[in-house]
Amino acid sequence: MRIYLCNVGDVPSGQGRRILLPGGDSLALFHTSSGIRAVKNRCPHAGARLDDGILRKDKLTCIWHGWQFNLESGKCINQENARLTLLPLCIEGQNIYLLQPDGDEAHDCSS
């Protein structure tokens, strides 16, 4: 299953955007130097919204306490055991979709 999130142009380069999902959860989209990345919109440290964070290339800094994350791997740079969950995306044309598996199957853009 795919969920439409927004248009690529809605996520300016070097910035983040909050996306509300059905059911009330939110995710954060970032337009990094390597492309569009999506994570759950909560810092694992103290629960701050990450879409307000500071983005430099592929590194995100949480504005509450300065925890830094590599958006390519999800690893926390300054706290060894912390990480973000990277969410699978599909970009078709200018549309960004969140991919969610149906049952045991993972989906790609053609699903």
N, C-alpha and C positions, 0 to 999 in steps of 0.2 A: 504494500500500500504506500502511496505517496500523499503527502500533505503539501499543498501550495503554501509557500511562506511569503514571498514578495518577488519583486523584480530586482535584477542585479543592480540597476541604477539607484535603487532605494537604499543601498548600503555603500556609502561613499568610501573611496579608498582611504585606508588608515583610520577608519572609524568603526564603531559598533552600533548595532541596532537591536532593540528589544522586540521580540515577536511573541505575542500571546497565542497559546495553543488551545484547541478545544479542551475543556475540562479545567482551565484556569492556570496551568503551568506556563512558564515562559522559558524561552531560550534566547541566547545571545548570538547574533550573527556578526562576524568580523570580516572585513575586507582587508586581508593581510597582504604582504608583498608576495606571498605564494598562492593567493586565491581566497575564496570565500570559505570560512570555517564556522562551525556551529558547536556550541557547548550549552549545557544546562546553565541557566542564568543565576547561579549562586556560587559564591566563593566557598570552597570547602573549609576555610578557616572560621569565618564568622557570619557567613550567609549574605554578604553584600551582593547587590546586583552587579554583575560583571559588564553589562553593556555600557556602564558609565566609566569603565576602566580606561587606562591610558594605553594605547596601542603604538608600538614602535616596531616596524617590520613584522616579525612573527611573534613578538613578545608582548604579553598583556600584563599590566600591573593593576592590581586591585587598589582602588582609591582609599579604602578604609585603613589598611595596615601594610600596604606595600608588597604583598605577596605577588610574585611574578611567575608567569606560566608561559611555556613554549606552546604555541597554538598548532604546531606541526605534530607534536607528540602528546600534548596534554600534561607533560611533566611540570611540576613546580620547580622553579630554579633555586629558590632559597629555602625550601623545606623538602627534604629528601623523600619523605613518605607520602606526600600529598600529590594529587593530580586531578585534572579535569577530565570528564568523559567527553570525547569528541563524538559528535553525532553525525551519522552518514547523510550526505546531501547528494542531490542530483541537480545539475544545471542543464536545462534544455533551452536553447536560444537565450532569452533574457530572463527566463523563469527559474526560480530557486525552489526546490522541493526537499522536504525532509523525507527520507526513506525509512520505512518501518517494515520489519519482516512480517509476513503472513505465515503463521505456524512456524515451521522449521526452515522456511525458505528466505534467503536474503534476496533483495530485489536490486536491479540496476535501473538505469534511466529508461529502459525500454518497457518497463512493467507498467 
